[in-house]
Amino acid sequence: MESEAHFTYGPPLQGRNIRLIRIKLGSEKTTLEINLVECRLGSVKFEALSYCNSQSMYVGTSLLDAFGELARRRSTELVWADAICINQKDDQEKTHQVRMMRDIYKKAQRVIIWLGNEQAGDGRGFELAQSLYQKCDGENYNMYATTYDFEYFDCGSKGVPTPLGDPGWTALFAILSHPWFSRIWVVQELLVAQRSIMWRGGLDFDTDVILWVTMQIARHRDLYECFDIFMGSPPCSALMARNIATGYLEYNSLGPLSIYDTLSRYNGMEATDLRDRYFALAGISLLDAGFVNYEKSYRDVACLVGKMALLGFPEYLVDPEGIEVLRFTEKPEAHRFLIEWLAFHANPQNHNLGLPSWIPDLVSPHSPGFLMSGFYNTLYLQGLKEIPSPKLRLMRQGAYFESPRFSPPPWIIPVPDVRRSSS
């Protein structure tokens, strides 16, 4: 099969319409026949692909491999994959469809997570994951444990081999190092799915089993260290997989969180387009879908979220005329920002991205454990019940507007470029 494919699109999609892909093997069994079908979301049954593709403007090898496996298995008649079903060169259509992506993945009969073609030894990794899950029968995971709560995994008592030199563990670590676990878009794709399954070539993995294993690796010091030694991964690699897993549990129990909580959990994950570091998480946060807009620059998006952060993350919405509003639903109180929050999100590299220095960095990776409170916990603070925190206080009620269509006098508070409505 060729490693690239290009598509010509018709008129932009409107309303609740989406494109779906019909795939079948060609007559020679070495080619794929792919057709696009336009339909209304919810009118037909389909499956959706969650994958990591190195290219954004055409179909790369990873996606074609997934299509080949779908065709061989005759898994489904229709499938949705963003790289093809959205015209990536049309910003208006892209905005429209990305705003719908939460509903698309939620409506899919099943989300297929593609972890690449099967590699030698993957079967052993699969068997080990299943064995661990069964032998640890119902062992819970503390989502809020810190590195100080790390334990050692007692392999002997659980009847499994130790990680050092074991081919099963090595294969399992390799599977968990797949780029899928570092891609920002997969978070929403997994969290909103009604059903999901992981494919590694012809192998099927239970999603819950793999996510449980990632949490065990991140929780146990010996497994965590072996993961990084064997795979030559940076220290936060296991934590990214853990964050996806814990986010999955939290979303199912708590539902959407604020954009701050969502960004903080998944910082450091990868996106080809920097704007997607924000847009990919909007659908699983409390933000209005109108936040997604590919006609905005990265600077515009980052500055908007930065202002929201400095104002304590008020409600964001887009009115029928397209005006963006930051609204306080109750009387504004002092917004407290912990010292570790301010230090953790300081970004001295903002100038490299064309951003003002005051914009907090909510997307870049941070070294695990680097919290200002660790250095700030002096003898003076040991006698206090709370660590002192800086405060921002808004003295009036009102709504803030962000739009080139609206330009009243600025509200006089120390936040750049913030506007308010006239009353």
ABEGO torsion letter per residue (X at the ends): XBABBBBBBBBBBBEABBBBBBBBBBAAGABBBBBBBBBBBGABBBBBBBBBBABAABBBAAAAAAAAAAAAAGABABBBBAAAABBAABAAAAAAAAAAAAAAAAABABBBBBAEBBBBGAAAAAAAAAAAAAAABGBBBBAABBAAABBBBBAAAAGBBBABGBAAAAAAAAAAABAAAABAAAAAAAAABABBBBBBEABBBBAAAAAAAAAAAAABAAAAAAAAAAAGBBAAAAAAAAAAAAAAAAAAAAEBBBAAAAAAAABGBBBABAAAAAAAAAAABABBAAABBAABBAAAAAAAAAAAAAAGGBBBBBBAAGBBBBBBABBBBBBBBBAAAAAAABBAAAAAAGBBAABBBAABBBBBGBBAAAAABBAAAAABABBBBBBBBBABBEBBBBBAABBBBBBBBBBBGBBBBBX
